Amino acid sequence: MIQFDNVTKTFGARTAVNKVSFTIDKPQMIGVIGRSGAGKSTLLRMINRLTPATSGQILFNNMNILALKGAQMRRWQRDCAMVFQQFNLVPRLDVVTNVMLGRLNGHGAFKSLFNVFSADDVTTALNALDRLGIAQEASKRAEELSGGQQQRVAIARALMQDPQMILADEPIASLDPMNAKIVMDSLREIHERDNKVVLCNLHTLDTARAYCDRVIGMRDGDIVFDGVPEALTTDVARDIYGADESFNEAATSTAIETDTSRTTHSAGTVTPAVAVAV
C-alpha cells in the first residue's frame, strides 16, 4: 500500500529522519516508538505533507506523494487524516461543527470559506460521534469537554474525511490512563472495522504491545527495530531508547496494565485485553 524509500529530513546540520525505508503492504495498526527527538513526529508529518522531505520517496499505489502539489496534495491530505496530540479543535465552536471541519478539504472554496455544510454532512458527523460514544456532546462547545472527549472529537473529525489511512501523533500523551485506554480502543476499532492503516506515534511500550500489530522503533532518525510486539523485549527496548542496564520500562508506561494477548469476541472483532491500573 505504501512504500518508504530512503526518506530523509534535515534541519540545517541536523538529520531528523535518516534514509528511512520500509513498506506497509496491508492494513495494520502500527506503533512508532522512541525517545523524544527520535524522528517519529517528523516522519508522520512528511507522510501527511505538513513537513517537506529533504530527499527520498514515499510511494502510495506507485504515486510519489512527496511530489504532489496543489489540488493533488490536498486530496492526499484528505486521504491521509492526521490526529494531533493537542487535538487542534476550535474551542468556541460546537462539537458537531468541529467534526464537520474534516470535510472542508473536499468542499469548494466558497463552501470552505463560509463553513457551509449539508444535511448529509451533519448526519455523517453525528454518526461518527456516536461511533466514538460522544454523540450526546454534539451541541456543546469543544472547550467544555474533557481532554479525552476532545481527542475523540478529533478522531471523529478524521473519520469525517473518509481517509485511506489515519496518522496519530502522540494521541494519548496528554491524557490520563482511563482516557488513554478509550482513545486507543477507538483507534484499534477503526483499524479493525474499517480495515484501515493506523500509524500511531507512541512513547509507551505497554501501549504499543497491547494495541499494535507491528512496532517500528526509531533512534536518532534511524529505524533500529521493525517487528511484531512479541519481539519487543526489554533488551530491544534498551537499544531503541539508547539506554543502559538501568533502563526501567516503567518510565515509558501509561499506567495501563496490559498483557499482549487479545480476546476474540463472538462478533469476530479482536480487541486488546487491557485493564486500567488502580
C-alpha positions as a LaTeX table, in Angstrom:
\begin{tabular}{lrrr}
\hline
Residue & $x$ (\AA) & $y$ (\AA) & $z$ (\AA) \\
\hline
Met1 & 0.00 & 0.00 & 0.00 \\
Ile2 & 2.72 & 2.46 & 0.94 \\
Gln3 & 6.49 & 2.28 & 0.48 \\
Phe4 & 9.19 & 4.48 & 2.05 \\
Asp5 & 12.39 & 4.69 & 0.02 \\
Asn6 & 15.38 & 6.40 & 1.66 \\
Val7 & 13.21 & 9.15 & 3.12 \\
Thr8 & 15.37 & 11.82 & 4.75 \\
Lys9 & 14.66 & 15.10 & 6.51 \\
Thr10 & 17.36 & 17.52 & 7.60 \\
Phe11 & 17.04 & 20.77 & 9.52 \\
Gly12 & 20.28 & 22.59 & 8.78 \\
Ala13 & 23.11 & 20.37 & 10.01 \\
Arg14 & 20.76 & 18.11 & 11.98 \\
Thr15 & 19.27 & 14.97 & 10.43 \\
Ala16 & 15.83 & 14.29 & 11.93 \\
Val17 & 14.99 & 11.29 & 9.71 \\
Asn18 & 17.83 & 9.39 & 8.07 \\
Lys19 & 17.27 & 7.34 & 4.88 \\
Val20 & 14.23 & 5.53 & 6.25 \\
Ser21 & 12.96 & 2.63 & 4.13 \\
Phe22 & 10.08 & 0.27 & 4.95 \\
Thr23 & 6.85 & $-0.98$ & 3.39 \\
Ile24 & 3.28 & $-1.24$ & 4.63 \\
Asp25 & 1.70 & $-3.82$ & 2.35 \\
Lys26 & $-1.56$ & $-4.48$ & 4.20 \\
Pro27 & $-3.87$ & $-2.71$ & 6.66 \\
Gln28 & $-2.21$ & $-2.79$ & 10.06 \\
Met29 & $-2.13$ & $-0.83$ & 13.27 \\
Ile30 & 1.49 & 0.22 & 13.54 \\
Gly31 & 3.14 & 1.87 & 16.52 \\
Val32 & 6.23 & 4.03 & 16.08 \\
Ile33 & 8.17 & 4.29 & 19.32 \\
Gly34 & 11.32 & 6.01 & 20.51 \\
Arg35 & 12.52 & 8.74 & 22.81 \\
Ser36 & 11.72 & 12.41 & 22.18 \\
Gly37 & 13.69 & 13.68 & 19.21 \\
Ala38 & 13.94 & 10.25 & 17.56 \\
Gly39 & 12.17 & 11.49 & 14.41 \\
Lys40 & 8.72 & 9.99 & 14.99 \\
Ser41 & 6.66 & 13.16 & 14.54 \\
Thr42 & 8.77 & 14.34 & 11.61 \\
Leu43 & 8.14 & 11.02 & 9.87 \\
Leu44 & 4.35 & 11.35 & 10.22 \\
Arg45 & 4.38 & 14.98 & 9.18 \\
Met46 & 6.27 & 14.10 & 6.00 \\
Ile47 & 3.69 & 11.44 & 5.15 \\
Asn48 & 0.89 & 13.99 & 5.53 \\
Arg49 & 2.95 & 16.66 & 3.71 \\
Leu50 & 2.90 & 19.02 & 6.68 \\
Thr51 & 6.72 & 18.91 & 6.58 \\
Pro52 & 8.61 & 18.66 & 3.28 \\
Ala53 & 11.12 & 15.82 & 2.93 \\
Thr54 & 14.70 & 16.63 & 2.01 \\
Ser55 & 15.10 & 13.56 & $-0.19$ \\
Gly56 & 13.65 & 10.12 & $-0.91$ \\
Gln57 & 10.24 & 8.89 & $-1.99$ \\
Ile58 & 7.01 & 7.83 & $-0.31$ \\
Leu59 & 5.02 & 5.77 & $-2.80$ \\
Phe60 & 1.30 & 5.14 & $-2.38$ \\
Asn61 & $-0.04$ & 2.85 & $-5.09$ \\
Asn62 & 3.05 & 3.79 & $-7.16$ \\
Met63 & 2.36 & 7.53 & $-6.76$ \\
Asn64 & 5.14 & 9.58 & $-5.11$ \\
Ile65 & 3.20 & 11.62 & $-2.59$ \\
Leu66 & 6.26 & 13.80 & $-1.88$ \\
Ala67 & 5.97 & 15.18 & $-5.43$ \\
Leu68 & 2.29 & 16.13 & $-5.21$ \\
Lys69 & 1.29 & 19.79 & $-5.46$ \\
Gly70 & $-1.85$ & 21.91 & $-5.29$ \\
Ala71 & $-5.15$ & 20.04 & $-5.52$ \\
Gln72 & $-3.42$ & 16.64 & $-5.69$ \\
Met73 & $-1.57$ & 17.31 & $-2.45$ \\
Arg74 & $-4.77$ & 18.48 & $-0.73$ \\
Arg75 & $-6.54$ & 15.34 & $-1.92$ \\
Trp76 & $-3.76$ & 13.23 & $-0.41$ \\
Gln77 & $-4.04$ & 15.12 & 2.89 \\
Arg78 & $-7.74$ & 14.27 & 2.89 \\
Asp79 & $-6.94$ & 10.61 & 2.26 \\
Cys80 & $-4.30$ & 10.63 & 5.00 \\
Ala81 & $-6.04$ & 12.05 & 8.07 \\
Met82 & $-3.98$ & 13.36 & 10.99 \\
Val83 & $-4.83$ & 13.21 & 14.70 \\
Phe84 & $-2.67$ & 15.51 & 16.83 \\
Gln85 & $-1.54$ & 15.37 & 20.44 \\
Gln86 & $-3.15$ & 18.74 & 21.24 \\
Phe87 & $-6.45$ & 17.96 & 19.43 \\
Asn88 & $-6.39$ & 21.10 & 17.19 \\
Leu89 & $-10.09$ & 21.79 & 17.69 \\
Val90 & $-11.74$ & 25.22 & 17.50 \\
Pro91 & $-12.59$ & 25.74 & 21.20 \\
Arg92 & $-15.62$ & 28.03 & 20.77 \\
Leu93 & $-17.27$ & 26.02 & 18.00 \\
Asp94 & $-19.70$ & 23.27 & 18.91 \\
Val95 & $-18.55$ & 19.68 & 18.73 \\
Val96 & $-20.50$ & 18.67 & 15.62 \\
Thr97 & $-19.14$ & 21.64 & 13.65 \\
Asn98 & $-15.60$ & 20.74 & 14.70 \\
Val99 & $-16.18$ & 17.26 & 13.31 \\
Met100 & $-17.61$ & 18.61 & 10.05 \\
Leu101 & $-14.48$ & 20.69 & 9.55 \\
Gly102 & $-12.95$ & 17.43 & 8.41 \\
Arg103 & $-14.93$ & 17.86 & 5.19 \\
Leu104 & $-13.54$ & 21.28 & 4.25 \\
Asn105 & $-10.71$ & 19.82 & 2.21 \\
Gly106 & $-13.29$ & 18.14 & $-0.02$ \\
His107 & $-15.51$ & 21.19 & $-0.49$ \\
Gly108 & $-15.12$ & 24.02 & $-2.95$ \\
Ala109 & $-13.57$ & 27.34 & $-1.99$ \\
Phe110 & $-16.94$ & 29.06 & $-1.37$ \\
Lys111 & $-18.23$ & 26.36 & 0.97 \\
Ser112 & $-14.90$ & 26.20 & 2.77 \\
Leu113 & $-14.84$ & 29.97 & 3.26 \\
Phe114 & $-18.31$ & 30.09 & 4.84 \\
Asn115 & $-18.28$ & 26.67 & 6.54 \\
Val116 & $-21.35$ & 25.58 & 4.57 \\
Phe117 & $-22.30$ & 22.00 & 5.40 \\
Ser118 & $-25.07$ & 19.84 & 4.01 \\
Ala119 & $-27.63$ & 17.77 & 5.91 \\
Asp120 & $-25.63$ & 14.71 & 4.88 \\
Asp121 & $-22.52$ & 16.25 & 6.46 \\
Val122 & $-24.40$ & 16.74 & 9.73 \\
Thr123 & $-25.68$ & 13.17 & 9.70 \\
Thr124 & $-22.23$ & 11.77 & 8.95 \\
Ala125 & $-20.68$ & 13.84 & 11.74 \\
Leu126 & $-23.29$ & 12.69 & 14.27 \\
Asn127 & $-22.76$ & 9.08 & 13.23 \\
Ala128 & $-19.00$ & 9.48 & 13.74 \\
Leu129 & $-19.57$ & 10.96 & 17.20 \\
Asp130 & $-21.98$ & 8.15 & 18.04 \\
Arg131 & $-19.42$ & 5.59 & 16.96 \\
Leu132 & $-16.95$ & 7.16 & 19.40 \\
Gly133 & $-19.50$ & 7.28 & 22.20 \\
Ile134 & $-19.89$ & 11.05 & 22.46 \\
Ala135 & $-22.91$ & 11.91 & 20.29 \\
Gln136 & $-24.58$ & 13.35 & 23.38 \\
Glu137 & $-21.91$ & 16.09 & 23.43 \\
Ala138 & $-22.59$ & 17.27 & 19.86 \\
Ser139 & $-24.12$ & 20.63 & 20.78 \\
Lys140 & $-21.53$ & 21.57 & 23.41 \\
Arg141 & $-18.61$ & 23.85 & 22.69 \\
Ala142 & $-15.40$ & 21.90 & 22.26 \\
Glu143 & $-13.73$ & 23.77 & 25.14 \\
Glu144 & $-16.33$ & 22.35 & 27.55 \\
Leu145 & $-15.18$ & 18.77 & 27.00 \\
Ser146 & $-12.51$ & 16.83 & 28.85 \\
Gly147 & $-9.20$ & 16.10 & 27.15 \\
Gly148 & $-10.20$ & 12.54 & 26.37 \\
Gln149 & $-13.50$ & 13.66 & 24.88 \\
Gln150 & $-11.75$ & 16.31 & 22.79 \\
Gln151 & $-9.37$ & 13.69 & 21.39 \\
Arg152 & $-12.35$ & 11.52 & 20.42 \\
Val153 & $-13.84$ & 14.55 & 18.65 \\
Ala154 & $-10.54$ & 14.90 & 16.78 \\
Ile155 & $-10.73$ & 11.23 & 15.76 \\
Ala156 & $-14.33$ & 11.73 & 14.60 \\
Arg157 & $-13.12$ & 14.69 & 12.52 \\
Ala158 & $-10.51$ & 12.40 & 10.94 \\
Leu159 & $-13.22$ & 9.83 & 10.14 \\
Met160 & $-15.23$ & 12.62 & 8.50 \\
Gln161 & $-12.53$ & 12.80 & 5.84 \\
Asp162 & $-13.21$ & 9.16 & 4.90 \\
Pro163 & $-9.43$ & 8.64 & 4.75 \\
Gln164 & $-7.48$ & 5.69 & 3.43 \\
Met165 & $-5.15$ & 5.84 & 6.42 \\
Ile166 & $-5.01$ & 7.59 & 9.78 \\
Leu167 & $-1.89$ & 9.07 & 11.34 \\
Ala168 & $-1.96$ & 9.73 & 15.08 \\
Asp169 & 0.86 & 11.81 & 16.56 \\
Glu170 & 1.17 & 11.03 & 20.29 \\
Pro171 & $-2.64$ & 10.84 & 20.66 \\
Ile172 & $-2.55$ & 9.88 & 24.35 \\
Ala173 & 0.48 & 11.85 & 25.56 \\
Ser174 & $-1.63$ & 14.43 & 27.41 \\
Leu175 & $-4.34$ & 12.06 & 28.67 \\
Asp176 & $-4.88$ & 10.19 & 31.94 \\
Pro177 & $-4.76$ & 6.36 & 31.81 \\
Met178 & $-8.53$ & 5.85 & 31.56 \\
Asn179 & $-8.92$ & 8.28 & 28.66 \\
Ala180 & $-5.76$ & 6.91 & 27.04 \\
Lys181 & $-7.39$ & 3.48 & 27.01 \\
Ile182 & $-10.61$ & 4.84 & 25.47 \\
Val183 & $-8.70$ & 6.66 & 22.71 \\
Met184 & $-6.52$ & 3.67 & 21.88 \\
Asp185 & $-9.57$ & 1.38 & 21.88 \\
Ser186 & $-11.17$ & 3.79 & 19.39 \\
Leu187 & $-8.17$ & 3.76 & 17.05 \\
Arg188 & $-7.94$ & $-0.02$ & 17.21 \\
Glu189 & $-11.66$ & $-0.34$ & 16.44 \\
Ile190 & $-11.27$ & 1.91 & 13.38 \\
His191 & $-8.44$ & $-0.27$ & 12.10 \\
Glu192 & $-10.38$ & $-3.49$ & 12.57 \\
Arg193 & $-13.84$ & $-2.36$ & 11.46 \\
Asp194 & $-12.77$ & $-0.18$ & 8.52 \\
Asn195 & $-9.69$ & $-2.20$ & 7.52 \\
Lys196 & $-7.53$ & 0.93 & 7.51 \\
Val197 & $-3.87$ & 1.54 & 8.18 \\
Val198 & $-3.45$ & 3.34 & 11.50 \\
Leu199 & 0.08 & 4.65 & 12.07 \\
Cys200 & 0.48 & 5.90 & 15.62 \\
Asn201 & 3.43 & 7.56 & 17.36 \\
Leu202 & 3.73 & 6.36 & 20.94 \\
His203 & 6.11 & 6.95 & 23.84 \\
Thr204 & 4.94 & 3.93 & 25.77 \\
Leu205 & 5.96 & 0.30 & 25.34 \\
Asp206 & 2.93 & $-1.15$ & 27.12 \\
Thr207 & 0.56 & 0.62 & 24.74 \\
Ala208 & 2.49 & $-0.46$ & 21.65 \\
Arg209 & 2.50 & $-4.09$ & 22.79 \\
Ala210 & $-1.20$ & $-4.11$ & 23.65 \\
Tyr211 & $-2.64$ & $-2.41$ & 20.59 \\
Cys212 & $-0.29$ & $-2.70$ & 17.62 \\
Asp213 & 0.20 & $-5.45$ & 15.05 \\
Arg214 & 3.65 & $-4.10$ & 14.22 \\
Val215 & 6.10 & $-1.85$ & 16.04 \\
Ile216 & 8.76 & 0.37 & 14.46 \\
Gly217 & 11.47 & 1.66 & 16.77 \\
Met218 & 13.35 & 4.85 & 15.90 \\
Arg219 & 16.54 & 6.24 & 17.42 \\
Asp220 & 18.26 & 9.42 & 16.24 \\
Gly221 & 16.37 & 9.37 & 12.94 \\
Asp222 & 17.10 & 5.72 & 12.10 \\
Ile223 & 14.83 & 2.69 & 12.22 \\
Val224 & 16.51 & 0.28 & 14.66 \\
Phe225 & 13.60 & $-2.16$ & 15.10 \\
Asp226 & 10.72 & $-3.31$ & 12.90 \\
Gly227 & 8.77 & $-6.32$ & 14.05 \\
Val228 & 5.88 & $-7.82$ & 15.97 \\
Pro229 & 5.11 & $-6.65$ & 19.52 \\
Glu230 & 6.19 & $-10.00$ & 20.96 \\
Ala231 & 9.73 & $-9.32$ & 19.76 \\
Leu232 & 9.85 & $-6.03$ & 21.66 \\
Thr233 & 11.88 & $-7.35$ & 24.59 \\
Thr234 & 13.47 & $-5.24$ & 27.28 \\
Asp235 & 16.86 & $-5.62$ & 25.56 \\
Val236 & 15.38 & $-4.41$ & 22.27 \\
Ala237 & 13.73 & $-1.50$ & 24.10 \\
Arg238 & 17.10 & $-0.53$ & 25.60 \\
Asp239 & 18.54 & $-0.37$ & 22.10 \\
Ile240 & 15.63 & 1.74 & 20.81 \\
Tyr241 & 15.88 & 4.18 & 23.69 \\
Gly242 & 19.69 & 4.19 & 23.76 \\
Ala243 & 19.61 & 3.14 & 27.40 \\
Asp244 & 21.94 & 1.12 & 29.63 \\
Glu245 & 21.22 & $-1.74$ & 32.05 \\
Ser246 & 19.47 & 0.66 & 34.41 \\
Phe247 & 16.64 & 1.13 & 31.88 \\
Asn248 & 13.25 & 0.62 & 33.51 \\
Glu249 & 10.21 & 0.07 & 31.30 \\
Ala250 & 8.02 & 1.69 & 33.96 \\
Ala251 & 9.49 & 5.01 & 32.82 \\
Thr252 & 7.66 & 4.58 & 29.50 \\
Ser253 & 4.40 & 3.25 & 30.94 \\
Thr254 & 1.00 & 4.88 & 30.65 \\
Ala255 & $-0.02$ & 3.12 & 33.88 \\
Ile256 & $-2.38$ & 0.97 & 31.83 \\
Glu257 & $-1.80$ & $-2.62$ & 32.84 \\
Thr258 & $-1.67$ & $-4.76$ & 29.73 \\
Asp259 & $-0.94$ & $-8.20$ & 28.50 \\
Thr260 & $-0.12$ & $-8.88$ & 24.89 \\
Ser261 & $-2.96$ & $-11.35$ & 24.33 \\
Arg262 & $-6.13$ & $-10.27$ & 22.57 \\
Thr263 & $-9.61$ & $-11.53$ & 23.22 \\
Thr264 & $-11.79$ & $-12.61$ & 20.28 \\
His265 & $-15.45$ & $-11.78$ & 20.77 \\
Ser266 & $-18.41$ & $-13.52$ & 19.21 \\
Ala267 & $-18.82$ & $-10.76$ & 16.64 \\
Gly268 & $-15.40$ & $-11.66$ & 15.29 \\
Thr269 & $-13.58$ & $-8.46$ & 16.26 \\
Val270 & $-10.34$ & $-8.67$ & 18.17 \\
Thr271 & $-9.67$ & $-6.16$ & 20.92 \\
Pro272 & $-6.67$ & $-5.77$ & 23.22 \\
Ala273 & $-7.01$ & $-7.22$ & 26.71 \\
Val274 & $-6.37$ & $-4.08$ & 28.73 \\
Ala275 & $-7.10$ & $-3.06$ & 32.30 \\
Val276 & $-6.50$ & 0.30 & 33.91 \\
Ala277 & $-4.13$ & 0.22 & 36.85 \\
Val278 & $-5.60$ & 1.33 & 40.15 \\
\hline
\end{tabular}
